[in-house]
């Protein structure tokens, strides 16, 4: 069973940074493209970005230039470095498989507030 534990969320002020981690298990991590998605209260789920198996990345326009996705295949772990956070980045963040965009874990809460 594919699953994951996301961590690293918290309460920060606008302009600050956070680094999220997603430790996965139950599948061959290196063979999967992976996404970060987020869901804010009362809003639809939003795709944040994708990292392919070759390490190439793609980002939503709303986070491009501020967020960076990386992966450590040796540790089956996905990362999301978030810089210059804005209030509109407040959401629960999930890692997901790129195929089917299936969420793997329970998410981690990111709150950006002054």
C-alpha positions as CSV (number, residue, x, y, z in Angstrom):
1,X,0.0,0.0,0.0
2,X,1.4,3.4,-1.0
3,X,1.5,5.8,1.9
4,X,3.3,8.8,3.2
5,X,3.8,11.0,6.2
6,X,4.0,14.7,5.5
7,X,5.7,17.1,8.0
8,X,7.2,20.5,8.3
9,X,4.2,22.6,8.3
10,X,3.5,25.4,10.9
11,X,2.5,29.0,11.5
12,X,4.7,31.6,9.8
13,X,4.6,35.2,8.9
14,X,4.4,36.5,5.4
15,X,7.8,36.5,3.7
16,X,9.1,33.6,5.8
17,X,10.1,30.1,4.6
18,X,9.2,26.5,5.4
19,X,10.4,23.2,4.1
20,X,7.9,20.3,3.9
21,X,8.9,16.7,3.8
22,X,7.0,13.6,2.6
23,X,8.4,10.3,3.7
24,X,6.9,7.5,1.6
25,X,6.6,3.8,1.7
26,X,5.0,0.9,0.0
27,X,6.1,1.6,-3.6
28,X,9.3,2.1,-5.7
29,X,9.7,5.8,-5.0
30,X,12.3,6.4,-7.7
31,X,9.9,5.1,-10.4
32,X,7.1,7.6,-9.7
33,X,6.5,11.1,-10.7
34,X,5.2,13.0,-7.6
35,X,3.2,16.0,-6.9
36,X,2.5,18.5,-4.1
37,X,-1.1,19.6,-3.9
38,X,-2.8,21.8,-1.4
39,X,-6.3,22.5,-0.1
40,X,-7.4,25.7,1.6
41,X,-10.6,25.9,3.6
42,X,-13.6,26.2,1.4
43,X,-11.6,25.9,-1.8
44,X,-10.9,23.2,-4.3
45,X,-7.7,21.2,-4.2
46,X,-4.9,23.0,-6.1
47,X,-1.9,21.4,-7.8
48,X,1.3,23.0,-6.6
49,X,3.9,21.3,-8.7
50,X,5.4,18.0,-10.0
51,X,8.7,16.4,-10.0
52,X,9.3,13.7,-12.6
53,X,11.5,10.6,-12.2
54,X,14.3,12.4,-14.0
55,X,14.2,15.3,-11.5
56,X,12.6,17.8,-13.8
57,X,10.0,20.0,-12.2
58,X,6.9,22.0,-13.1
59,X,5.0,24.5,-11.0
60,X,1.7,26.3,-10.8
61,X,2.0,29.9,-11.7
62,X,1.0,31.0,-8.2
63,X,4.1,29.5,-6.7
64,X,6.7,29.5,-9.5
65,X,9.8,31.2,-8.4
66,X,9.0,30.9,-4.7
67,X,8.6,27.1,-4.3
68,X,11.1,24.3,-5.1
69,X,10.3,20.6,-5.2
70,X,13.1,18.1,-4.8
71,X,13.4,14.4,-4.1
72,X,15.9,12.0,-2.4
73,X,15.4,8.6,-3.9
74,X,17.7,7.0,-1.4
75,X,15.5,8.1,1.4
76,X,12.1,7.8,-0.4
77,X,11.5,11.3,0.5
78,X,9.9,14.3,-1.3
79,X,10.5,17.9,-0.3
80,X,8.8,21.2,-0.9
81,X,10.9,24.3,-0.1
82,X,8.6,27.3,0.2
83,X,10.1,30.8,0.3
84,X,8.5,34.2,0.5
85,X,5.3,32.7,1.8
86,X,2.0,34.6,1.3
87,X,-1.3,34.5,3.2
88,X,-2.8,32.8,0.2
89,X,-0.4,29.9,0.6
90,X,-2.3,28.9,3.7
91,X,-3.6,25.4,3.2
92,X,-3.1,21.7,4.0
93,X,-0.3,20.4,1.9
94,X,-0.2,16.8,0.6
95,X,2.2,14.8,-1.4
96,X,0.6,12.7,-4.2
97,X,1.4,10.4,-7.0
98,X,1.5,12.3,-10.3
99,X,-0.5,9.5,-12.0
100,X,-4.0,9.9,-10.8
101,X,-2.9,12.6,-8.4
102,X,-3.6,10.3,-5.5
103,X,-2.8,11.8,-2.1
104,X,-0.5,9.6,-0.1
105,X,-0.7,11.0,3.4
106,X,-2.8,13.0,5.8
107,X,-1.2,16.3,5.0
108,X,0.6,19.0,6.9
109,X,-1.0,22.4,7.8
110,X,0.7,25.6,6.6
111,X,-0.6,28.8,8.0
112,X,0.7,32.2,6.9
113,X,-0.5,35.0,9.0
114,X,0.8,38.2,10.4
